[in-house]
Structure formats: structure tokens, C-alpha cells
Amino acid sequence: MKNIILKQFKIILLTAVFIFVTDCGKRDRNPDVLRFAMSADIRGFDPAFATDIRTGKMMTLVYDNLVQFGDNTEVIPGIAYKWNLDETGKIYTFYLEPSAAFHEGSKVTAGDVIFSFQRVLSPEIGSPQSWLFNKIDGAEAYMKGTETFVRGLTKINDSTLVITLNEPFAPFIQYLAMPSASIVNAKHEDSIKEIPAGSGPWILDNWQRDAAISFRKNDNYWGRKPKTEQLSFRILSESLSRMGEFEAGNLDIVDIPDIELTRWKNQKHWDGSVVGKDELNIWYIGMNCSRPPFNDRRLRLAMSLAIDREKILSILLSESGTLAEGPVPPQLMQSLQNDPIPFDPEEAMRLLKSSGYEHGIQTELWVAGGSEMFHVLEAYYLDWFADYPDGENFLYPLFHSKESMTKRNRYNNPVVDRNIETIQRLRNGKERNDLIKETHKLIKDDAPWVFLWHGRTHTAVHPWIEGYKPKLIFNAERYLEMHHMPL
């Protein structure tokens, strides 16, 4: 009895402490500061090395691009208030906003854009993101050191820039909205890793490594200004710590771990506070298509049929996702009904027997690892997140033989290769969309992967926050509309 009373007292005490902390969080919150948390620190503030999602999210706060991603798949004006593409599909002309200025006050010009792009291409910088600009005429010669400038980057005047490509390449305009295509102030390049040299709506206030990052509003921002004064990002590596801080009122928004989702959905006081967002990603099991046993399509298809993906998604991931039909997320394919490969163990056994494996197969499944390993492994479990919102981003890097044969699972289909190359050349429209869907289906039928699911993120937002709207691509969020309700 004594132990029972003691346990009850502890529960009451912990509940009282939680209520007290939560109440303090509500009363003590600063309405001028939006408070967030990240699981780990960023790499720095040099766009040339923005290769991960966390760092990319920070780039979009302090830098501007020629163009930006909107809420969904659209590309919207950035520093370039308008642009056009000629009939050849190779020559872009950008018209820059005359009022755009860097944080220290100097104007952003076409020369700054050229400097920023050549910097990413420069062998001296060694950026892993040089592929963004290697389709520009003269980029290869510049990277090899045989030219001192990129001839496809032409400054007409301070507010007009012409970019000439080697050949038509439809995704290029989206490349320009990516973090590594940010416009850099050459005057402050030397300290760019620690202190951003940009023109964005936010200015870095303080960066404590592995602890916190804070920003203040750029009062002189040339574009739409944020509706709040400051941003605060704490580095909290444990998901339970992040959730606890949110429930205590010390964070305004937090991503809910899949394992916690059911509990949150069942708590009535959080009704209306949980927002779901379908992500542009895919989880999959890659199989080496170049050697036994998975050089046989029947074996690969048997793998897909033998896995109850729906049960995994329901039980382990709290239904935070959509079963994948093939590689391309449904948001990027207009009017295509999702038709995933079903769970059918009997058909899987039939395929195993017909291919000489009536007693089944045994294989090692590797989790993650460096991309340089994938093409030598038998099978591996991994995910892929979009760099830009285009079906091509789920085709060329993953299934074109130039990429797959050297970096991934050695899948090779000449028809798929030709389709992808055509997709890259075609302008956006019905013909291109139809070819993306056709190629998606070809890959699905070849079964080089077990296509598992496309993830869905759930975010908890306190009721005192207004203006939150989920974005489809990670670096579209600039926190311009989000703010606290008055106390």
C-alpha cells in the first residue's frame, strides 16, 4: 500500500510540474520570437556546401535566389522579377529587381549572380554542387581551367542577365531555386562559412555551435518582410526532448515522430493543432540488378509481393505515408491513380519456384551507407528526398544508367534512358507529364526496387501561432507569414 501511495504521489507531482511548466511557457513566451528546434547543427552558411536539408533551410532565410519555390511545385520570382526562355530552350534572360540589396546595403547586380555561380563551379572552391551549373555553356572549360570565365553567363547591365545552356534542359529553372544557387556578396566571401553574405529577409544574430541559431528580421529587406521580429532554432538531438519542450510551451512548432503520432491524435486538447504534409520522398529497398539473384526480374518482383508494406506503414509508422506505386511521388504526376504492387505471398512463391528458388532466397539487407557502396551490395534499404519538385528528380539520379550503373543498384534500361533524356529536354506541358508517367510505369514493371512508401510529416503547432502553411519543398519556407497572436 505504501508503494502504491508513493507512486500515486509521484504521478500527481509530475503532473503538477508539467502543468506549471506549460503555464509558464504560455505566460513567458516572447510574442516577437518564433521558436523551433533541429535535431543537429548545420554545416555553415556557405551556399556552395549546402548539401543537406537542415543547412538548405537556413540558406533560404539569409540569402536570395534568382527564383524561388512557391508553396507547391511552382517557381516564383526571387531577385529576378521576371524572366523568359527563347524558342531554342537554351537562352534565359532574367530581369533583376533594382531595389534588391545585400544586408550591408550594396545593390545586388547581375555581376553578383555571375560571381556566385562561377564560385560554385570553381575548382578552387571544390563545391560538391557544381552539377547545378555544368549545363551552362562554357562551364566545363571553366572547371577545367582552360577558360577564366563562363561564357554562358552574360551581364547585359546591372539588372539584366543572360544564361545560355549547352542544350535545352527543363529542370534548370528549378536548379536556380536550390540553396547552392543563392546569390553571394563577394565583399564578404572570406567569412562566409560562419557569417552569411546574403540579401535575405533574415540576418544572423548568433550561432552557437551545436546549441542554437538565432536570426533577426531584415528591416531593410527589399521584398516582402517577415511578420515577426526574430527566429530561434535550438539544437535538440533527442525527439523526446523536442516534444517535451513543445508541450512545455518552449517551442512553437515541432515535427512529431511517427512513433508518437497515435498518442497525439488521441489527445483531444491537441485537436486542430496537428498538421499533416505529404513529402516529396520515397523509401525503398534497392536490389543489385547486375548479378544473381536479382538480375532476374521475377526475383525482384517476388520481393515486392512478399512484403506487407501496408501493415508496416500502419503499425510501425502510424500510417504516416502513402504506399508507393513506383519511384515518382503522386504529387508530381497529374491525374495518375496510385496503384501499388499488392501484398501477394502466393504469387511471390510462384515466382520464386519458376525462377529456380522454390525454397526461397537468403540475402543481406544493408541499411543506408555511402552511395559509393550501393552498386556492390546485393540489397539495401534507403530513402530519397527531392532536391526540386519535378518528376525528373526521381528518374535521372536514380534510374538513368549513367547514375545507376556507377552509384546505385546497376539498373539499366535503354528505353528508360532515352525517355529520361527526352523529359530533360521537353518544356513543361502535357507531353512531358505523359512521358514522366510512362517512364514511371516502365520502372515499376521492371521492379529494380521494392517501392515502399512516400512519407508524410506531421507537425504540431501551438494555437497561438498564425500563418503556418506547410510547403512542398524544404527550402520554400522563409517564415514570412508566421507570427504569434497578441498576448
C-alpha positions in Angstrom: 0.0 0.0 0.0 2.8 2.4 0.9 4.4 1.8 -2.6 1.1 2.4 -4.3 0.5 5.7 -2.4 4.1 6.8 -3.2 3.6 6.0 -6.9 0.4 8.0 -7.0 2.1 10.9 -5.2 4.9 10.9 -7.9 2.3 10.9 -10.7 0.4 13.8 -9.1 3.7 15.7 -8.5 4.9 15.1 -12.1 1.5 16.2 -13.5 1.6 19.4 -11.4 5.1 20.2 -12.5 4.1 19.7 -16.2 1.1 22.0 -15.8 3.2 24.6 -14.0 5.9 24.4 -16.7 3.3 24.6 -19.5 1.6 27.5 -17.9 4.9 29.3 -17.5 5.7 28.6 -21.2 2.5 30.3 -22.2 2.9 33.3 -19.9 6.6 33.8 -20.5 6.7 33.5 -24.3 8.0 36.4 -26.2 5.5 37.2 -29.0 8.3 38.7 -31.1 10.2 35.4 -31.4 9.3 32.2 -33.3 10.9 29.2 -31.6 11.9 26.0 -33.3 14.2 23.0 -32.8 16.5 21.0 -35.0 18.0 17.5 -34.4 21.5 18.6 -35.4 23.6 21.6 -36.3 24.1 22.9 -39.9 27.3 22.7 -41.9 27.7 26.5 -42.1 26.5 29.4 -44.2 28.4 28.9 -47.4 25.8 28.0 -50.1 28.4 26.2 -52.1 28.4 23.4 -49.5 24.7 23.3 -48.7 24.1 19.6 -49.4 21.8 18.6 -46.6 18.2 19.7 -45.8 18.9 21.4 -42.5 21.6 23.6 -44.0 19.5 24.3 -47.1 16.6 25.5 -44.9 18.9 28.1 -43.2 20.3 29.3 -46.6 16.8 30.4 -47.7 16.5 32.6 -44.7 19.6 34.7 -45.2 20.1 34.5 -49.0 18.0 35.2 -52.1 18.0 33.4 -55.4 17.1 34.4 -58.9 13.9 32.4 -58.5 12.3 30.6 -55.5 10.0 27.7 -54.9 6.4 28.5 -54.0 4.1 26.6 -51.7 3.7 23.7 -54.1 5.5 22.8 -57.4 5.6 26.3 -58.8 8.7 28.5 -59.3 8.1 32.2 -58.3 10.1 35.4 -58.7 13.1 36.0 -56.4 15.7 38.6 -57.2 14.6 38.2 -60.8 11.1 39.7 -61.0 10.6 38.2 -64.5 12.4 36.0 -67.0 11.9 34.5 -70.4 13.2 31.5 -72.3 13.8 31.7 -76.1 12.4 29.3 -78.7 15.5 27.1 -78.7 15.0 26.3 -75.0 18.6 27.3 -74.3 18.7 31.0 -73.6 17.2 32.5 -70.4 17.0 36.3 -69.9 16.5 37.4 -66.3 15.4 40.9 -65.2 16.6 41.7 -61.7 14.7 43.8 -59.1 16.5 47.1 -58.9 15.8 47.6 -55.2 17.4 44.2 -54.1 20.3 44.8 -51.7 22.7 42.8 -49.6 22.5 43.0 -45.8 25.2 45.7 -45.7 23.3 47.9 -48.2 25.1 47.4 -51.5 22.8 46.6 -54.5 22.5 43.1 -55.9 23.5 43.1 -59.6 23.9 40.7 -62.5 27.6 40.7 -61.7 26.9 39.3 -58.3 24.9 36.5 -59.8 27.7 35.6 -62.2 30.2 35.7 -59.3 28.0 33.4 -57.2 27.5 30.8 -60.0 31.2 30.8 -61.1 32.2 30.4 -57.4 30.2 27.1 -57.2 31.9 25.9 -60.4 35.4 27.0 -59.3 37.9 24.1 -58.8 39.4 26.2 -56.0 36.2 26.2 -54.1 35.6 22.5 -54.6 31.8 22.6 -54.2 30.0 19.3 -54.5 27.1 21.2 -56.0 28.9 22.2 -59.3 26.5 19.9 -61.2 23.8 22.6 -60.8 25.6 24.8 -63.4 27.5 22.4 -65.6 24.9 22.6 -68.3 25.7 26.3 -68.8 27.7 27.0 -72.0 31.4 27.1 -71.1 31.1 25.7 -67.6 33.2 22.6 -68.3 36.0 24.6 -69.7 35.9 26.9 -66.7 36.0 24.0 -64.3 39.0 22.5 -66.2 40.8 25.8 -66.0 41.0 26.4 -69.8 38.8 29.5 -69.5 38.8 32.2 -66.9 35.1 32.9 -67.1 31.9 31.0 -68.0 30.9 32.3 -71.5 27.3 31.3 -71.0 26.9 33.9 -68.2 26.4 37.3 -69.7 25.8 40.6 -67.9 23.9 43.0 -70.2 23.7 45.6 -67.5 23.4 45.6 -63.7 19.7 44.4 -63.8 19.8 42.1 -66.8 21.4 38.7 -67.0 21.5 36.2 -69.9 22.2 32.5 -69.2 23.0 30.3 -72.2 22.8 26.5 -71.9 24.6 23.9 -74.0 21.3 22.2 -74.8 17.6 22.5 -73.6 17.3 21.3 -70.0 13.8 21.8 -68.4 14.8 21.4 -64.7 17.4 24.2 -65.0 15.0 26.9 -63.8 14.3 24.8 -60.7 18.1 24.4 -60.1 18.2 28.1 -59.7 15.9 28.0 -56.7 18.1 25.5 -54.8 20.2 26.5 -51.8 23.5 26.4 -53.6 22.2 28.8 -56.3 22.0 31.5 -53.6 23.4 34.9 -54.5 26.5 35.8 -52.5 28.1 39.2 -51.7 31.7 38.9 -53.0 32.8 41.5 -50.5 32.2 39.2 -47.6 33.2 35.9 -49.1 36.1 35.3 -46.7 33.9 34.8 -43.7 31.0 33.2 -45.5 31.2 29.9 -43.6 30.5 31.5 -40.3 28.7 34.7 -41.3 26.2 34.7 -44.2 26.9 37.1 -47.0 23.4 37.4 -48.4 20.4 39.6 -49.0 17.6 37.5 -47.5 14.7 38.5 -45.2 16.6 37.4 -42.1 20.0 38.4 -40.6 22.1 36.1 -38.5 22.2 37.2 -34.9 24.1 34.4 -33.2 25.3 30.9 -34.0 26.4 28.8 -31.0 27.8 25.6 -32.5 25.7 22.5 -31.6 23.5 24.7 -29.3 21.4 27.3 -31.1 21.0 29.7 -34.1 19.1 32.9 -33.9 18.1 35.5 -36.6 16.6 38.9 -36.6 14.3 40.5 -39.2 16.0 42.4 -42.0 14.2 45.7 -41.6 15.6 46.9 -44.9 14.6 43.9 -46.9 13.7 44.7 -50.4 10.9 42.1 -50.7 8.0 41.0 -48.5 9.1 41.5 -44.9 8.5 38.9 -42.1 5.6 39.5 -39.8 7.7 38.6 -36.7 10.9 40.0 -35.3 13.1 37.1 -34.5 13.7 33.4 -35.2 15.3 31.0 -32.7 16.4 27.4 -33.5 17.7 25.2 -30.7 19.7 22.1 -31.4 18.0 19.2 -29.5 19.2 15.8 -30.8 16.5 13.7 -29.0 13.0 13.7 -30.3 11.6 13.2 -26.8 13.4 16.4 -25.7 11.9 18.3 -28.6 8.4 17.0 -27.8 8.8 17.8 -24.1 9.9 21.3 -24.9 7.0 21.8 -27.2 4.4 20.5 -24.7 6.0 22.8 -22.0 5.4 25.8 -24.3 9.0 26.5 -25.0 8.8 25.7 -28.7 6.1 27.0 -31.1 6.2 24.2 -33.7 7.7 20.7 -33.7 7.7 17.7 -36.1 6.0 14.7 -34.4 8.0 11.4 -34.6 6.0 8.6 -36.2 6.1 6.5 -33.1 4.4 9.4 -31.1 1.7 10.1 -33.7 -1.0 7.9 -32.4 -0.7 9.3 -28.9 -1.0 12.8 -30.2 -4.0 12.1 -32.4 -5.8 10.6 -29.4 -5.3 13.6 -27.2 -8.4 15.9 -27.5 -6.6 19.0 -26.3 -4.4 18.9 -29.4 -7.3 18.7 -31.8 -6.7 21.1 -34.7 -3.0 21.5 -33.7 -1.6 18.7 -35.8 -0.9 19.5 -39.5 -0.1 16.7 -42.0 2.1 17.2 -45.1 2.8 14.7 -47.9 6.5 14.9 -48.6 8.4 14.5 -51.9 10.4 11.4 -51.0 10.4 7.7 -51.3 11.6 4.8 -49.0 12.7 1.7 -50.9 14.8 -1.5 -51.0 17.3 -1.3 -53.8 18.3 -4.6 -55.4 21.5 -5.2 -57.5 20.2 -5.8 -61.0 23.5 -6.9 -62.4 24.1 -10.2 -60.6 22.2 -13.1 -59.2 19.8 -13.5 -57.7 18.3 -10.0 -58.5 19.4 -9.9 -62.2 16.1 -11.9 -62.6 13.1 -9.6 -62.7 10.9 -12.5 -61.3 13.0 -12.5 -58.1 12.8 -8.7 -57.8 9.0 -8.7 -58.2 8.7 -11.6 -55.7 10.5 -9.4 -53.2 7.8 -6.7 -53.7 4.9 -9.1 -53.5 6.3 -10.8 -50.3 6.4 -7.7 -48.2 3.2 -6.5 -46.4 4.1 -2.8 -46.8 0.6 -1.7 -45.7 1.0 -3.4 -42.3 4.4 -1.9 -41.8 3.1 1.5 -42.6 0.1 1.1 -40.3 1.7 -0.5 -37.3 5.3 0.9 -37.2 4.8 4.2 -38.9 1.3 5.1 -37.7 0.1 5.4 -41.3 2.3 8.4 -41.8 2.8 7.8 -45.5 1.3 6.6 -48.8 2.2 3.2 -50.4 4.5 3.8 -53.4 3.4 2.6 -56.8 6.8 3.4 -58.3 9.5 6.0 -57.9 7.7 9.3 -58.6 5.5 10.7 -55.8 1.9 11.2 -56.8 2.0 15.0 -56.3 4.4 15.2 -59.3 2.2 13.2 -61.7 -1.0 14.8 -62.8 -4.2 12.6 -62.9 -2.4 9.3 -62.3 -4.2 6.9 -59.9 -1.9 5.3 -57.4 -1.8 1.6 -57.9 0.9 0.0 -55.8 2.1 -3.6 -56.2 -0.1 -5.7 -53.8 0.9 -8.0 -50.9 0.6 -11.4 -52.5 2.8 -14.1 -50.9 1.3 -16.9 -53.0 2.3 -15.1 -56.2 5.7 -14.4 -54.7 6.2 -18.1 -54.0 5.1 -19.0 -57.6 7.7 -16.5 -59.0 10.4 -18.0 -56.7 9.6 -21.5 -57.9 9.5 -20.5 -61.6 13.0 -19.0 -61.3 14.5 -22.0 -59.5 14.3 -20.8 -55.9 11.4 -23.0 -54.7 12.9 -23.0 -51.2 13.3 -19.2 -51.1 16.4 -17.0 -51.1 18.5 -15.6 -48.3 20.1 -12.2 -48.7 21.7 -9.4 -46.6 19.8 -6.2 -46.4 22.1 -3.2 -45.8 20.7 0.0 -44.2 22.0 3.4 -45.5 25.7 3.6 -46.1 27.6 5.8 -48.6 26.3 5.9 -52.2 29.7 4.6 -53.4 28.7 1.2 -51.8 25.3 0.7 -53.3 26.3 -0.8 -56.7 28.3 -3.6 -54.9 25.7 -4.6 -52.4 23.0 -7.2 -53.0 20.2 -5.3 -51.4 19.9 -2.1 -49.3 17.2 0.0 -47.6 17.3 3.7 -48.2 15.3 6.9 -48.9 15.4 9.7 -51.4 14.3 13.2 -50.8 13.6 15.6 -53.7 16.1 18.4 -54.5 13.4 20.1 -56.5 9.7 19.4 -57.2 9.9 17.7 -60.6 9.3 14.0 -61.5 12.7 14.1 -63.4 14.4 14.3 -60.0 13.1 10.9 -59.1 14.2 9.4 -62.5 17.6 10.6 -63.7 19.6 10.5 -60.5 18.2 7.1 -59.6 17.5 5.1 -62.7 19.4 6.5 -65.7 22.3 4.1 -66.4 24.9 6.8 -66.1 24.0 7.2 -62.5 22.6 3.8 -61.6 25.5 1.7 -63.0 28.1 3.6 -61.0 26.4 4.9 -57.9 23.3 2.8 -57.2 21.9 -0.7 -58.0 23.1 -1.2 -61.6 19.7 -0.9 -63.2 20.0 -0.4 -67.0 17.1 0.0 -69.4 17.9 1.8 -72.7 14.2 2.8 -73.2 14.1 4.4 -69.8 17.4 6.2 -70.5 16.0 7.7 -73.8 12.8 8.7 -72.1 14.6 10.5 -69.3 16.8 12.3 -71.7 13.7 13.5 -73.6 12.0 14.5 -70.4 15.0 16.7 -69.6 14.7 18.5 -73.0 10.9 19.0 -73.2 9.3 22.1 -71.8 6.7 21.7 -69.1 3.4 20.5 -70.5 1.2 17.5 -71.3 3.8 15.8 -73.5 6.4 15.9 -70.8 3.9 14.9 -68.0 2.7 11.9 -70.0 6.3 10.8 -70.6 7.1 11.1 -66.9 4.1 8.8 -66.2 5.1 6.4 -68.9 8.7 6.1 -67.6 7.5 5.8 -64.0 5.3 2.8 -65.1 8.2 1.2 -67.1 10.4 1.3 -64.0 7.6 0.0 -61.8 7.2 -3.0 -64.2 11.0 -3.7 -64.2 10.9 -3.8 -60.3 14.5 -2.7 -59.7 13.4 -1.6 -56.2 10.8 -2.6 -53.7 8.9 0.6 -53.8 7.8 1.0 -50.1 6.1 4.3 -49.3 6.2 8.1 -49.7 6.5 9.7 -46.2 4.1 12.1 -44.6 5.3 14.5 -41.9 3.0 15.6 -39.1 3.7 18.9 -37.3 2.3 20.2 -34.0 1.6 23.9 -34.0 0.6 25.8 -30.8 -2.8 27.6 -31.1 -1.1 31.0 -30.5 0.7 30.7 -33.9 -0.9 32.2 -37.0 0.1 32.0 -40.6 1.7 28.5 -40.7 1.2 26.8 -44.0 3.2 23.6 -45.0 5.5 23.9 -48.0 6.0 21.0 -50.5 9.8 21.6 -50.9 12.0 22.0 -47.9 13.7 25.4 -48.7 10.4 27.2 -49.7 9.8 28.1 -46.0 11.1 31.6 -45.2 8.8 32.3 -42.2 7.4 35.5 -43.7 3.7 35.0 -42.7 4.1 33.0 -39.5 3.7 35.0 -36.2 2.3 35.0 -32.7 -1.2 36.0 -31.9 -1.2 39.0 -29.5 -0.9 38.0 -25.8 
